[in-house]
Amino acid sequence: MTNLDRKIIRMHSEFGESPPNKCRDCANLLRIEHHDRTYRKCRVYGISKAESTDWKCGYDACGMFNKPYTGPAMMNVFNSRKGLTPDYQCEGQLSFFDESL
């Protein structure tokens, strides 16, 4: 199972599934053109410049299929459940702003 597969599994566990719909037909799938490439991102899962938020059009759609969503990016929700936050830092890891150096 790849990281990409884990993303849609999490979305299915959170919102249920929407058979026979596919993500490619969902209003929440964004297509972003950049440097002659097209990147696909799920508005509900979350959008970043990282490859980790790239989305496959062929996924079986989740229960948010064509539904408006104004909540937090689910990638942040999933990470917070694991005890991670965007500011997560490992014990002993130096911060960019650490003045003790």
The first five atom37 places (N, CA, C, CB, O) and aatype in JSON, in Angstrom:
{
  "aatype": [12, 16, 2, 10, 3, 1, 11, 9, 9, 1, 12, 8, 15, 6, 13, 7, 6, 15, 14, 14, 2, 11, 4, 1, 3, 4, 0, 2, 10, 10, 1, 9, 6, 8, 8, 3, 1, 16, 18, 1, 11, 4, 1, 19, 18, 7, 9, 15, 11, 0, 6, 15, 16, 3, 17, 11, 4, 7, 18, 3, 0, 4, 7, 12, 13, 2, 11, 14, 18, 16, 7, 14, 0, 12, 12, 2, 19, 13, 2, 15, 1, 11, 7, 10, 16, 14, 3, 18, 5, 4, 6, 7, 5, 10, 15, 13, 13, 3, 6, 15, 10],
  "atom_mask": [
    [1, 1, 1, 1, 1],
    [1, 1, 1, 1, 1],
    [1, 1, 1, 1, 1],
    [1, 1, 1, 1, 1],
    [1, 1, 1, 1, 1],
    [1, 1, 1, 1, 1],
    [1, 1, 1, 1, 1],
    [1, 1, 1, 1, 1],
    [1, 1, 1, 1, 1],
    [1, 1, 1, 1, 1],
    [1, 1, 1, 1, 1],
    [1, 1, 1, 1, 1],
    [1, 1, 1, 1, 1],
    [1, 1, 1, 1, 1],
    [1, 1, 1, 1, 1],
    [1, 1, 1, 0, 1],
    [1, 1, 1, 1, 1],
    [1, 1, 1, 1, 1],
    [1, 1, 1, 1, 1],
    [1, 1, 1, 1, 1],
    [1, 1, 1, 1, 1],
    [1, 1, 1, 1, 1],
    [1, 1, 1, 1, 1],
    [1, 1, 1, 1, 1],
    [1, 1, 1, 1, 1],
    [1, 1, 1, 1, 1],
    [1, 1, 1, 1, 1],
    [1, 1, 1, 1, 1],
    [1, 1, 1, 1, 1],
    [1, 1, 1, 1, 1],
    [1, 1, 1, 1, 1],
    [1, 1, 1, 1, 1],
    [1, 1, 1, 1, 1],
    [1, 1, 1, 1, 1],
    [1, 1, 1, 1, 1],
    [1, 1, 1, 1, 1],
    [1, 1, 1, 1, 1],
    [1, 1, 1, 1, 1],
    [1, 1, 1, 1, 1],
    [1, 1, 1, 1, 1],
    [1, 1, 1, 1, 1],
    [1, 1, 1, 1, 1],
    [1, 1, 1, 1, 1],
    [1, 1, 1, 1, 1],
    [1, 1, 1, 1, 1],
    [1, 1, 1, 0, 1],
    [1, 1, 1, 1, 1],
    [1, 1, 1, 1, 1],
    [1, 1, 1, 1, 1],
    [1, 1, 1, 1, 1],
    [1, 1, 1, 1, 1],
    [1, 1, 1, 1, 1],
    [1, 1, 1, 1, 1],
    [1, 1, 1, 1, 1],
    [1, 1, 1, 1, 1],
    [1, 1, 1, 1, 1],
    [1, 1, 1, 1, 1],
    [1, 1, 1, 0, 1],
    [1, 1, 1, 1, 1],
    [1, 1, 1, 1, 1],
    [1, 1, 1, 1, 1],
    [1, 1, 1, 1, 1],
    [1, 1, 1, 0, 1],
    [1, 1, 1, 1, 1],
    [1, 1, 1, 1, 1],
    [1, 1, 1, 1, 1],
    [1, 1, 1, 1, 1],
    [1, 1, 1, 1, 1],
    [1, 1, 1, 1, 1],
    [1, 1, 1, 1, 1],
    [1, 1, 1, 0, 1],
    [1, 1, 1, 1, 1],
    [1, 1, 1, 1, 1],
    [1, 1, 1, 1, 1],
    [1, 1, 1, 1, 1],
    [1, 1, 1, 1, 1],
    [1, 1, 1, 1, 1],
    [1, 1, 1, 1, 1],
    [1, 1, 1, 1, 1],
    [1, 1, 1, 1, 1],
    [1, 1, 1, 1, 1],
    [1, 1, 1, 1, 1],
    [1, 1, 1, 0, 1],
    [1, 1, 1, 1, 1],
    [1, 1, 1, 1, 1],
    [1, 1, 1, 1, 1],
    [1, 1, 1, 1, 1],
    [1, 1, 1, 1, 1],
    [1, 1, 1, 1, 1],
    [1, 1, 1, 1, 1],
    [1, 1, 1, 1, 1],
    [1, 1, 1, 0, 1],
    [1, 1, 1, 1, 1],
    [1, 1, 1, 1, 1],
    [1, 1, 1, 1, 1],
    [1, 1, 1, 1, 1],
    [1, 1, 1, 1, 1],
    [1, 1, 1, 1, 1],
    [1, 1, 1, 1, 1],
    [1, 1, 1, 1, 1],
    [1, 1, 1, 1, 1]
  ],
  "atom_positions": [
    [[0.85, -1.19, 0.0], [0.0, 0.0, 0.0], [0.89, 1.24, 0.0], [-0.96, 0.0, 1.23], [1.83, 1.34, 0.79]],
    [[0.6, 2.17, -0.88], [1.38, 3.39, -0.95], [0.76, 4.48, -0.09], [1.51, 3.87, -2.4], [-0.36, 4.34, 0.39]],
    [[1.51, 5.57, 0.11], [0.96, 6.71, 0.84], [-0.29, 7.24, 0.17], [2.0, 7.82, 0.96], [-1.22, 7.68, 0.83]],
    [[-0.3, 7.2, -1.17], [-1.47, 7.68, -1.9], [-2.69, 6.84, -1.52], [-1.23, 7.63, -3.41], [-3.78, 7.39, -1.34]],
    [[-2.52, 5.54, -1.42], [-3.64, 4.67, -1.06], [-4.12, 4.96, 0.36], [-3.23, 3.21, -1.19], [-5.32, 4.89, 0.63]],
    [[-3.21, 5.27, 1.26], [-3.59, 5.56, 2.65], [-4.47, 6.8, 2.74], [-2.35, 5.74, 3.51], [-5.36, 6.88, 3.59]],
    [[-4.22, 7.76, 1.86], [-5.0, 9.0, 1.89], [-6.47, 8.71, 1.63], [-4.46, 10.01, 0.86], [-7.33, 9.18, 2.37]],
    [[-6.76, 7.94, 0.58], [-8.17, 7.7, 0.24], [-8.81, 6.75, 1.26], [-8.28, 7.12, -1.19], [-10.01, 6.85, 1.52]],
    [[-8.03, 5.86, 1.82], [-8.57, 4.98, 2.87], [-9.01, 5.82, 4.07], [-7.51, 3.91, 3.31], [-10.07, 5.58, 4.64]],
    [[-8.19, 6.8, 4.45], [-8.56, 7.7, 5.56], [-9.81, 8.5, 5.22], [-7.39, 8.66, 5.88], [-10.68, 8.69, 6.06]],
    [[-9.88, 8.98, 3.98], [-11.07, 9.75, 3.57], [-12.32, 8.87, 3.6], [-10.86, 10.33, 2.15], [-13.38, 9.33, 4.02]],
    [[-12.2, 7.62, 3.17], [-13.34, 6.71, 3.21], [-13.75, 6.42, 4.66], [-13.01, 5.4, 2.49], [-14.94, 6.34, 4.96]],
    [[-12.78, 6.26, 5.54], [-13.13, 5.98, 6.94], [-13.78, 7.18, 7.6], [-11.88, 5.56, 7.73], [-14.61, 7.02, 8.5]],
    [[-13.42, 8.38, 7.17], [-13.98, 9.6, 7.76], [-15.36, 9.95, 7.2], [-13.04, 10.76, 7.53], [-16.26, 10.34, 7.94]],
    [[-15.52, 9.82, 5.89], [-16.73, 10.3, 5.22], [-17.55, 9.21, 4.56], [-16.36, 11.3, 4.2], [-18.63, 9.49, 4.04]],
    [[-17.08, 7.98, 4.58], [-17.78, 6.91, 3.88], [-17.4, 6.91, 2.41], [0.0, 0.0, 0.0], [-16.58, 7.71, 1.96]],
    [[-18.01, 6.0, 1.66], [-17.71, 5.9, 0.23], [-18.93, 6.34, -0.57], [-17.31, 4.45, -0.14], [-20.04, 6.41, -0.06]],
    [[-18.68, 6.65, -1.84], [-19.74, 7.12, -2.72], [-19.71, 6.37, -4.05], [-19.61, 8.62, -2.96], [-19.5, 6.97, -5.1]],
    [[-19.93, 5.03, -4.0], [-19.88, 4.26, -5.24], [-21.07, 4.63, -6.13], [-19.88, 2.74, -4.95], [-22.12, 5.01, -5.6]],
    [[-20.96, 4.55, -7.4], [-19.8, 4.18, -8.22], [-18.99, 5.39, -8.64], [-20.26, 3.42, -9.45], [-18.23, 5.32, -9.61]],
    [[-19.12, 6.51, -7.93], [-18.45, 7.75, -8.31], [-16.93, 7.65, -8.17], [-18.97, 8.9, -7.46], [-16.4, 6.89, -7.35]],
    [[-16.25, 8.44, -8.97], [-14.78, 8.53, -8.95], [-14.39, 9.96, -8.62], [-14.16, 8.08, -10.31], [-15.13, 10.9, -8.91]],
    [[-13.22, 10.12, -8.01], [-12.73, 11.46, -7.66], [-12.64, 12.37, -8.88], [-11.36, 11.35, -7.0], [-12.84, 13.58, -8.76]],
    [[-12.35, 11.81, -10.05], [-12.2, 12.63, -11.27], [-13.44, 13.44, -11.58], [-11.87, 11.74, -12.44], [-13.35, 14.47, -12.26]],
    [[-14.61, 13.0, -11.11], [-15.87, 13.67, -11.4], [-16.34, 14.57, -10.26], [-16.93, 12.65, -11.72], [-17.44, 15.13, -10.33]],
    [[-15.54, 14.72, -9.23], [-15.93, 15.46, -8.03], [-15.56, 16.94, -8.14], [-15.27, 14.85, -6.78], [-14.49, 17.28, -8.65]],
    [[-16.44, 17.79, -7.67], [-16.18, 19.24, -7.67], [-15.05, 19.62, -6.72], [-17.46, 19.99, -7.29], [-14.49, 20.7, -6.84]],
    [[-14.71, 18.75, -5.77], [-13.63, 19.05, -4.82], [-12.25, 18.7, -5.37], [-13.86, 18.29, -3.54], [-11.24, 18.99, -4.72]],
    [[-12.18, 18.09, -6.55], [-10.89, 17.79, -7.16], [-10.44, 19.01, -7.96], [-10.98, 16.53, -8.07], [-11.11, 19.44, -8.9]],
    [[-9.32, 19.56, -7.57], [-8.77, 20.73, -8.25], [-7.69, 20.3, -9.22], [-8.22, 21.76, -7.24], [-6.9, 19.4, -8.93]],
    [[-7.65, 20.95, -10.35], [-6.6, 20.73, -11.34], [-5.77, 22.0, -11.4], [-7.19, 20.35, -12.76], [-6.27, 23.06, -11.78]],
    [[-4.51, 21.9, -11.04], [-3.63, 23.06, -10.97], [-2.57, 22.92, -12.05], [-2.98, 23.19, -9.56], [-1.8, 21.96, -12.06]],
    [[-2.53, 23.89, -12.96], [-1.53, 23.91, -14.04], [-0.31, 24.69, -13.55], [-2.13, 24.55, -15.34], [-0.43, 25.82, -13.07]],
    [[0.87, 24.07, -13.7], [2.1, 24.73, -13.28], [3.25, 24.17, -14.09], [2.35, 24.55, -11.75], [3.48, 22.96, -14.09]],
    [[3.97, 25.04, -14.79], [5.11, 24.62, -15.61], [4.77, 23.46, -16.55], [6.28, 24.23, -14.72], [5.46, 22.44, -16.57]],
    [[3.71, 23.63, -17.3], [3.29, 22.63, -18.3], [2.92, 21.27, -17.69], [4.38, 22.44, -19.31], [2.92, 20.26, -18.39]],
    [[2.62, 21.25, -16.43], [2.17, 20.01, -15.77], [0.84, 20.28, -15.09], [3.24, 19.49, -14.74], [0.54, 21.41, -14.72]],
    [[0.06, 19.24, -14.93], [-1.2, 19.35, -14.21], [-1.09, 18.57, -12.92], [-2.38, 18.84, -15.08], [-0.76, 17.38, -12.92]],
    [[-1.37, 19.24, -11.82], [-1.38, 18.6, -10.5], [-2.83, 18.52, -10.05], [-0.49, 19.38, -9.46], [-3.6, 19.46, -10.23]],
    [[-3.18, 17.4, -9.45], [-4.54, 17.22, -8.97], [-4.51, 17.16, -7.44], [-5.19, 15.94, -9.57], [-3.72, 16.43, -6.84]],
    [[-5.39, 17.94, -6.83], [-5.44, 18.03, -5.37], [-6.89, 17.95, -4.93], [-4.79, 19.35, -4.87], [-7.79, 18.43, -5.62]],
    [[-7.12, 17.34, -3.79], [-8.46, 17.26, -3.21], [-8.63, 18.42, -2.23], [-8.69, 15.88, -2.5], [-7.87, 18.55, -1.27]],
    [[-9.62, 19.24, -2.48], [-9.89, 20.4, -1.63], [-10.18, 19.96, -0.18], [-11.08, 21.22, -2.19], [-9.79, 20.65, 0.76]],
    [[-10.85, 18.83, 0.0], [-11.2, 18.36, 1.34], [-9.96, 17.81, 2.06], [-12.3, 17.28, 1.27], [-9.75, 18.12, 3.23]],
    [[-9.16, 17.02, 1.38], [-7.96, 16.45, 2.0], [-6.97, 17.55, 2.36], [-7.3, 15.42, 1.07], [-6.39, 17.53, 3.45]],
    [[-6.79, 18.49, 1.46], [-5.87, 19.59, 1.72], [-4.93, 19.81, 0.54], [0.0, 0.0, 0.0], [-4.64, 18.89, -0.23]],
    [[-4.48, 21.02, 0.43], [-3.66, 21.41, -0.71], [-2.33, 21.96, -0.22], [-4.39, 22.45, -1.6], [-2.28, 22.81, 0.68]],
    [[-1.26, 21.47, -0.8], [0.07, 22.01, -0.54], [0.87, 21.88, -1.83], [0.77, 21.27, 0.66], [0.4, 21.3, -2.81]],
    [[2.06, 22.41, -1.82], [2.94, 22.25, -2.98], [3.62, 20.88, -2.98], [4.0, 23.35, -2.99], [4.27, 20.51, -3.96]],
    [[3.46, 20.14, -1.91], [4.13, 18.85, -1.77], [3.44, 17.76, -2.57], [4.19, 18.46, -0.31], [2.22, 17.78, -2.77]],
    [[4.22, 16.81, -3.02], [3.7, 15.65, -3.73], [2.75, 14.84, -2.85], [4.85, 14.77, -4.23], [1.88, 14.13, -3.35]],
    [[2.93, 14.94, -1.55], [2.11, 14.15, -0.62], [0.63, 14.51, -0.67], [2.62, 14.33, 0.78], [-0.2, 13.76, -0.15]],
    [[0.28, 15.64, -1.27], [-1.14, 15.99, -1.41], [-1.64, 15.82, -2.84], [-1.37, 17.41, -0.95], [-2.76, 16.21, -3.16]],
    [[-0.81, 15.23, -3.72], [-1.29, 14.91, -5.07], [-2.37, 13.86, -4.96], [-0.11, 14.42, -5.98], [-2.36, 13.02, -4.06]],
    [[-3.31, 13.91, -5.89], [-4.49, 13.05, -5.81], [-4.67, 12.26, -7.1], [-5.74, 13.87, -5.52], [-4.4, 12.78, -8.18]],
    [[-5.12, 11.03, -7.0], [-5.4, 10.19, -8.16], [-6.86, 10.35, -8.58], [-5.08, 8.71, -7.86], [-7.77, 10.24, -7.76]],
    [[-7.06, 10.61, -9.84], [-8.42, 10.77, -10.37], [-9.23, 9.49, -10.29], [-8.36, 11.26, -11.81], [-10.46, 9.53, -10.19]],
    [[-8.56, 8.35, -10.35], [-9.25, 7.07, -10.4], [-9.7, 6.52, -9.05], [0.0, 0.0, 0.0], [-10.3, 5.45, -9.0]],
    [[-9.41, 7.23, -7.96], [-9.88, 6.76, -6.66], [-11.4, 6.65, -6.66], [-9.4, 7.7, -5.53], [-12.09, 7.43, -7.32]],
    [[-11.92, 5.69, -5.92], [-13.36, 5.65, -5.65], [-13.67, 6.82, -4.73], [-13.8, 4.28, -5.0], [-13.0, 7.0, -3.71]],
    [[-14.66, 7.61, -5.07], [-14.96, 8.83, -4.33], [-15.39, 8.55, -2.9], [-16.04, 9.62, -5.05], [-15.97, 7.51, -2.59]],
    [[-15.1, 9.52, -2.04], [-15.54, 9.43, -0.65], [-16.93, 10.07, -0.52], [-14.52, 10.13, 0.31], [-17.49, 10.55, -1.5]],
    [[-17.46, 10.09, 0.67], [-18.78, 10.64, 0.93], [-18.88, 12.15, 0.73], [0.0, 0.0, 0.0], [-19.98, 12.7, 0.79]],
    [[-17.77, 12.81, 0.51], [-17.81, 14.26, 0.24], [-17.94, 14.55, -1.26], [-16.54, 14.93, 0.78], [-17.75, 15.69, -1.69]],
    [[-18.26, 13.54, -2.04], [-18.39, 13.69, -3.48], [-19.37, 14.81, -3.82], [-18.86, 12.37, -4.11], [-20.55, 14.76, -3.49]],
    [[-18.83, 15.85, -4.49], [-19.6, 17.01, -4.95], [-20.32, 17.78, -3.84], [-20.6, 16.57, -5.95], [-21.3, 18.48, -4.1]],
    [[-19.84, 17.64, -2.61], [-20.43, 18.39, -1.49], [-19.51, 19.55, -1.13], [-20.67, 17.47, -0.26], [-18.29, 19.39, -1.12]],
    [[-20.07, 20.71, -0.82], [-19.22, 21.83, -0.4], [-18.56, 21.52, 0.94], [-20.04, 23.14, -0.3], [-19.16, 20.86, 1.8]],
    [[-17.33, 21.98, 1.11], [-16.6, 21.73, 2.35], [-15.88, 22.99, 2.78], [-15.6, 20.56, 2.17], [-15.13, 23.58, 2.0]],
    [[-16.1, 23.4, 4.01], [-15.44, 24.6, 4.53], [-14.66, 24.32, 5.8], [-16.47, 25.69, 4.79], [-14.18, 25.24, 6.46]],
    [[-14.52, 23.06, 6.15], [-13.81, 22.68, 7.37], [-12.31, 22.72, 7.18], [0.0, 0.0, 0.0], [-11.81, 23.16, 6.14]],
    [[-11.58, 22.26, 8.19], [-10.12, 22.24, 8.1], [-9.65, 21.19, 7.1], [-9.5, 21.96, 9.48], [-10.38, 20.24, 6.81]],
    [[-8.45, 21.36, 6.58], [-7.87, 20.36, 5.69], [-7.75, 19.05, 6.45], [-6.48, 20.82, 5.14], [-7.18, 19.01, 7.54]],
    [[-8.29, 17.99, 5.89], [-8.31, 16.72, 6.6], [-6.91, 16.17, 6.85], [-9.12, 15.71, 5.82], [-6.7, 15.44, 7.81]],
    [[-5.94, 16.52, 6.01], [-4.57, 16.04, 6.28], [-4.1, 16.58, 7.63], [-3.59, 16.49, 5.15], [-3.38, 15.88, 8.35]],
    [[-4.49, 17.8, 7.98], [-4.13, 18.36, 9.29], [-4.9, 17.68, 10.41], [-4.4, 19.87, 9.31], [-4.36, 17.46, 11.49]],
    [[-6.15, 17.34, 10.16], [-6.96, 16.63, 11.16], [-6.35, 15.26, 11.43], [-8.43, 16.49, 10.69], [-6.19, 14.86, 12.58]],
    [[-6.02, 14.53, 10.37], [-5.43, 13.2, 10.53], [-4.1, 13.29, 11.28], [-5.22, 12.53, 9.16], [-3.83, 12.47, 12.16]],
    [[-3.27, 14.28, 10.94], [-1.99, 14.44, 11.63], [-2.16, 14.81, 13.1], [-1.15, 15.5, 10.93], [-1.41, 14.34, 13.95]],
    [[-3.15, 15.64, 13.4], [-3.36, 16.03, 14.81], [-3.81, 14.83, 15.64], [-4.4, 17.16, 14.91], [-3.5, 14.76, 16.83]],
    [[-4.52, 13.91, 15.02], [-4.94, 12.69, 15.74], [-3.75, 11.81, 16.08], [-5.95, 11.89, 14.91], [-3.79, 11.02, 17.03]],
    [[-2.68, 11.94, 15.3], [-1.45, 11.19, 15.57], [-0.53, 11.96, 16.49], [-0.73, 10.87, 14.27], [0.58, 11.52, 16.78]],
    [[-0.99, 13.13, 16.96], [-0.17, 13.94, 17.85], [0.77, 14.86, 17.11], [0.0, 0.0, 0.0], [1.66, 15.45, 17.71]],
    [[0.58, 14.98, 15.8], [1.43, 15.85, 15.0], [0.69, 17.14, 14.68], [1.88, 15.15, 13.7], [-0.52, 17.13, 14.46]],
    [[1.4, 18.21, 14.66], [0.82, 19.49, 14.25], [1.75, 20.08, 13.21], [0.62, 20.48, 15.47], [2.88, 19.6, 13.06]],
    [[1.33, 21.09, 12.49], [2.24, 21.69, 11.51], [3.54, 22.19, 12.14], [1.55, 22.83, 10.79], [4.55, 22.31, 11.46]],
    [[3.51, 22.49, 13.43], [4.7, 22.97, 14.13], [5.44, 21.85, 14.85], [4.32, 24.06, 15.12], [6.3, 22.11, 15.69]],
    [[5.1, 20.6, 14.54], [5.68, 19.46, 15.23], [7.21, 19.46, 15.12], [5.11, 18.16, 14.68], [7.77, 19.68, 14.04]],
    [[7.85, 19.21, 16.23], [9.3, 19.18, 16.28], [9.71, 18.01, 17.16], [9.88, 20.52, 16.82], [9.17, 17.84, 18.25]],
    [[10.66, 17.22, 16.7], [11.16, 16.09, 17.49], [11.94, 16.61, 18.68], [12.03, 15.16, 16.62], [12.57, 17.67, 18.61]],
    [[11.9, 15.86, 19.77], [12.67, 16.24, 20.95], [14.15, 16.32, 20.6], [12.43, 15.23, 22.1], [14.71, 15.39, 20.01]],
    [[14.78, 17.43, 20.96], [16.19, 17.63, 20.68], [16.48, 18.24, 19.32], [0.0, 0.0, 0.0], [17.61, 18.61, 19.03]],
    [[15.44, 18.34, 18.48], [15.63, 18.93, 17.15], [15.78, 20.44, 17.27], [14.45, 18.57, 16.22], [15.03, 21.09, 18.0]],
    [[16.75, 20.99, 16.56], [16.96, 22.42, 16.6], [15.93, 23.13, 15.74], [18.38, 22.77, 16.13], [15.56, 22.67, 14.67]],
    [[15.49, 24.26, 16.24], [14.57, 25.09, 15.49], [15.37, 26.06, 14.63], [13.61, 25.85, 16.44], [16.49, 26.41, 14.97]],
    [[14.8, 26.47, 13.54], [15.42, 27.48, 12.68], [15.67, 28.75, 13.47], [14.54, 27.77, 11.45], [16.6, 29.5, 13.17]],
    [[14.83, 29.0, 14.47], [14.92, 30.22, 15.25], [15.63, 30.03, 16.58], [13.56, 30.76, 15.49], [15.59, 30.92, 17.43]],
    [[16.29, 28.89, 16.77], [16.98, 28.59, 18.02], [18.17, 29.54, 18.18], [17.45, 27.12, 18.05], [19.08, 29.55, 17.35]],
    [[18.14, 30.34, 19.24], [19.17, 31.35, 19.46], [20.3, 30.82, 20.34], [18.56, 32.6, 20.09], [21.24, 31.56, 20.66]],
    [[20.24, 29.56, 20.75], [21.25, 29.03, 21.66], [22.54, 28.64, 20.94], [20.71, 27.83, 22.39], [23.51, 28.26, 21.58]],
    [[22.56, 28.74, 19.63], [23.75, 28.35, 18.87], [24.78, 29.44, 18.85], [23.37, 27.98, 17.46], [25.85, 29.27, 18.25]]
  ]
}
